Amino acid sequence: MKVFRLFVLLIAMSTFAAGLAAQDNKSDKAGKKKKTEEVTFSVNMTCDNCKAKIERHISWEKGVKDLKVNLDKKQVTVKYDPAKTTEDKLKEAINKLEFTCEKTEPEPAKSKPEK
């Protein structure tokens, strides 16, 4: 009986490890990294609840790889896989949450002053 349990545990662990290895493989069959694109939307969010609502729902949209929501600037920046979604679909998903949004250019990162 102990051998059977050990065997089942070994099978479960190897299946789990194979699943993790499949998730970590972010390259296609040719060995190239998958292409991602980034879009920034100006969104009419007004509070932390709005920010949380966007983070909760948009991060689960198909193709979304990364999501940054900046309440102060009222901007949502999404990195996504263009093979799985489009800017229009992402905009529509935000609109379904009862927000208005328009594509905008992200603000350039501020460089540190030289000393």
C-alpha positions as CSV (number, residue, x, y, z in Angstrom):
1,M,0.0,0.0,0.0
2,K,2.9,2.4,0.8
3,V,4.4,1.7,-2.6
4,F,1.1,2.5,-4.3
5,R,0.9,5.9,-2.5
6,L,4.5,6.6,-3.3
7,F,3.8,5.8,-7.0
8,V,0.7,8.1,-7.1
9,L,2.6,10.9,-5.4
10,L,5.5,10.5,-7.9
11,I,3.0,10.7,-10.8
12,A,1.3,13.8,-9.3
13,M,4.6,15.6,-8.8
14,S,5.8,14.9,-12.3
15,T,2.5,16.1,-13.8
16,F,2.7,19.3,-11.7
17,A,6.4,19.8,-12.8
18,A,5.4,19.3,-16.5
19,G,2.7,21.9,-16.1
20,L,5.0,24.4,-14.7
21,A,7.6,23.8,-17.4
22,A,4.9,24.4,-20.0
23,Q,3.9,27.7,-18.4
24,D,7.5,28.9,-18.3
25,N,8.1,28.1,-21.9
26,K,7.3,31.5,-23.5
27,S,8.7,30.8,-26.9
28,D,7.1,29.6,-30.0
29,K,8.1,26.6,-32.0
30,A,10.9,28.5,-33.8
31,G,12.5,29.4,-30.4
32,K,11.6,33.1,-30.7
33,K,9.9,35.0,-27.8
34,K,6.3,35.7,-28.3
35,K,5.6,39.2,-29.5
36,T,3.9,41.6,-27.1
37,E,2.5,45.0,-27.7
38,E,1.6,47.8,-25.3
39,V,-1.2,50.3,-25.3
40,T,-2.1,53.1,-22.9
41,F,-5.6,54.3,-22.3
42,S,-6.8,57.4,-20.6
43,V,-9.7,56.3,-18.4
44,N,-12.3,58.3,-16.4
45,M,-11.6,56.5,-13.1
46,T,-12.0,58.6,-9.9
47,C,-11.2,56.4,-6.9
48,D,-9.4,53.4,-5.6
49,N,-12.5,51.3,-6.1
50,C,-12.4,52.2,-9.8
51,K,-8.7,51.2,-10.0
52,A,-9.3,47.9,-8.2
53,K,-12.3,47.1,-10.6
54,I,-10.1,47.6,-13.6
55,E,-7.2,45.6,-12.2
56,R,-9.6,42.8,-11.2
57,H,-11.3,42.5,-14.5
58,I,-8.9,43.5,-17.2
59,S,-6.0,41.4,-15.9
60,W,-8.0,38.3,-16.8
61,E,-8.8,39.3,-20.4
62,K,-7.5,36.9,-23.0
63,G,-4.0,37.8,-24.1
64,V,-3.2,40.3,-21.3
65,K,0.4,39.8,-20.1
66,D,0.8,42.8,-17.8
67,L,-1.4,45.6,-16.5
68,K,-0.5,48.9,-14.8
69,V,-3.2,51.2,-13.5
70,N,-2.2,54.7,-12.5
71,L,-5.1,56.5,-10.7
72,D,-3.2,59.9,-10.4
73,K,-2.7,60.1,-14.2
74,K,-5.9,58.2,-14.9
75,Q,-4.1,55.9,-17.2
76,V,-4.2,52.1,-17.8
77,T,-1.3,50.6,-19.6
78,V,-1.7,47.0,-20.9
79,K,0.9,44.7,-22.4
80,Y,-0.8,42.1,-24.5
81,D,-0.3,39.3,-27.0
82,P,-1.6,40.6,-30.4
83,A,-2.3,37.1,-31.5
84,K,-4.9,36.8,-28.8
85,T,-6.5,40.2,-28.5
86,T,-6.5,43.7,-29.9
87,E,-6.5,47.3,-28.7
88,D,-10.2,47.6,-29.7
89,K,-11.1,44.5,-27.6
90,L,-9.2,45.8,-24.6
91,K,-11.0,49.2,-25.0
92,E,-14.3,47.5,-25.2
93,A,-13.6,45.5,-22.1
94,I,-12.9,48.7,-20.2
95,N,-16.0,50.3,-21.6
96,K,-18.0,47.3,-20.4
97,L,-16.9,48.2,-16.9
98,E,-18.8,51.5,-17.4
99,F,-15.7,53.6,-17.9
100,T,-14.9,55.7,-20.9
101,C,-11.4,55.4,-22.3
102,E,-9.4,56.7,-25.2
103,K,-6.0,55.5,-26.5
104,T,-3.2,57.9,-25.5
105,E,0.5,58.0,-25.6
106,P,2.2,57.0,-22.4
107,E,4.1,59.7,-20.6
108,P,7.9,59.3,-21.0
109,A,9.7,58.2,-17.9
110,K,11.4,61.1,-16.1
111,S,15.1,60.9,-16.1
112,K,17.1,61.5,-13.0
113,P,19.0,64.7,-12.9
114,E,22.7,64.4,-13.3
115,K,25.0,65.3,-10.5
